[in-house]
Amino acid sequence: MALSDLDKTKLRIEPDKELVSAVKEAIGSNIYDMDNSKLGFGMSIGEIPSKGTSKFTLNYTLGAKQKNNELPLLPTEEKLKKLQANALKGTLIISQDGKDIAKFRLDSSQ
């Protein structure tokens, strides 16, 4: 798979029910719902050669370490552990020009 225009390439996670439930319990809302999430989301993709591998990063803001006016505090350690236990219950979807071009199960070694 060659990604021709990285500016038009998007990555997203489509969470399973278990992951959505764990996120809502820990955070109070579904962070994967980009239209309604009040927390931050970030993505970076390195250059992807036509044959080879590259590195990409998806980050989701879960809260702040210290009280502030912008973000709620991080969930408790117990809630974060439950979230971590369910973190790979979903599918990574790569889209380009608004069309899904690849899907990868996060809990699979393939």
Helices and strands as residue ranges (DSSP letters): G 6-8, E 9-15, H 17-27, E 41-45, E 56-60, H 77-86, E 90-96, E 99-105
